[in-house]
Amino acid sequence: MAAYCTFAVVLFAGLFAVSQAKIKIKWLYLAASSMCFALLLISQGDASRVAVLGAMVLFIPYWISDRVRLGNILIVLSGWCAVYVVYASYLSGLKNKLEDGFNPPPYDRYFLENFNASYIAPFITLAVILLASGLALILLLKKWAGGTLKTAGIIFIPVIITGGLLFVEIMGSRWADQPANIIWQAREILHGNLDDTFGSYRGWIWKNGLSVLPNHPILGTGPDTFFYALGDELQIEAQILSGDVYDKAHNIFLQIAVCMGVPALLAYLAFVVSLFASALKKAFERPVLLAFFACAFSYTIQSFFCVEVPITTPLVWVAFGVIAGEVWREKIGAKDETEI
């Protein structure tokens, strides 16, 4: 569910931002994005949240280059804040029931006991501010220095990345007493410390996946054979360490390298990088390209931490196909007549 939401949340947000369709259709996109965001919160997929955040932030130059587009994105963010308020209010109600004898499973009880409901009021305020700002941009403001803001957004991206790294460094050090905190774990990884337990034992999976890669570097061990690639000894070690065995690398790039070989990984990287590079400039002017580029980018970030499953993998390949088609249409000078 988290992998699906990584794709769908950004796709529908992008479609709402760029759509020229009738207002009723546009609001369906907003509703779909908000509902998928609710599912993302319920799934508690940290990797998916990072992917959505990364895509939305790194696509700032696209969002701010057009007045209406930025207004629509602010409305989308307002909807996400409203969804979080409902979600947090529900959890707050469950937390209060703990004192009345409500007895959830141990993990859920720990989650509820540590849930902080103090963020509800600020998110209500933020939702109102974002909604008002978005409507003002669309309905009241007429002039917009799109080209200047686009350039400023592009220049600002390294600043945002630097700020994010500083946030991880500073806040991660404050949460050193919480070894399960992903911010602290990210800080440790930046310092070169990849513990076996990090990321729900992804640290162990990645290190041992890399250790068996030299055994079959050219052709790999065969499609979807990561379980056998690790071998019985490592699987027994995994069961002792985490109580589980692993048939996926929880990283699509490592999965391809181990199961299909390093050449296959290089071919996949060449395809994705060249596709995204071709879309970078053209996405400013082609609405469909922008929406699908954003969601494919989000899914690609998420795929660094998760596994491919049949229900979601075809979606990203559809997105790749749309991106390639829109890039080709731009090259031949075809007008975008598709109403979305």
Stockholm file with secondary structure:
# STOCKHOLM 1.0

chainA/1-340         MAAYCTFAVVLFAGLFAVSQAKIKIKWLYLAASSMCFALLLISQGDASRVAVLGAMVLFIPYWISDRVRLGNILIVLSGWCAVYVVYASYLSGLKNKLEDGFNPPPYDRYFLENFNASYIAPFITLAVILLASGLALILLLKKWAGGTLKTAGIIFIPVIITGGLLFVEIMGSRWADQPANIIWQAREILHGNLDDTFGSYRGWIWKNGLSVLPNHPILGTGPDTFFYALGDELQIEAQILSGDVYDKAHNIFLQIAVCMGVPALLAYLAFVVSLFASALKKAFERPVLLAFFACAFSYTIQSFFCVEVPITTPLVWVAFGVIAGEVWREKIGAKDETEI
#=GR chainA/1-340 SS CHHHHHHHHHHHHHHHHHCCSCHHHHHHHHHHHHHHHHHHHHHTCHHHHHHHHHHHHHTHHHHHTSHHHHHHHHHHHHHHHHHHHHHHHHHHHHHHHGGGTCCCCHHHHHHHHTCCGGGHHHHHHHHHHHHHHHHHHHHTCCCCCHHHHHHHHHHHHHHHHHHHHHHHHHHHHHTTTCTTCHHHHHHHHHTTCCCTTHHHHHHHHHHHHHHHGGGSTTTCSCTTCHHHHHHHHHHHHHHHHHSCCCSSCSSHHHHHHHHHCHHHHHHHHHHHHHHHHHHHHHTTTCHHHHHHHHHHHHHHHHTTTSCCCTTTHHHHHHHHHHHHHHHHHHHTTCCCCCCC
#=GC SS_cons         CHHHHHHHHHHHHHHHHHCCSCHHHHHHHHHHHHHHHHHHHHHTCHHHHHHHHHHHHHTHHHHHTSHHHHHHHHHHHHHHHHHHHHHHHHHHHHHHHGGGTCCCCHHHHHHHHTCCGGGHHHHHHHHHHHHHHHHHHHHTCCCCCHHHHHHHHHHHHHHHHHHHHHHHHHHHHHTTTCTTCHHHHHHHHHTTCCCTTHHHHHHHHHHHHHHHGGGSTTTCSCTTCHHHHHHHHHHHHHHHHHSCCCSSCSSHHHHHHHHHCHHHHHHHHHHHHHHHHHHHHHTTTCHHHHHHHHHHHHHHHHTTTSCCCTTTHHHHHHHHHHHHHHHHHHHTTCCCCCCC
//
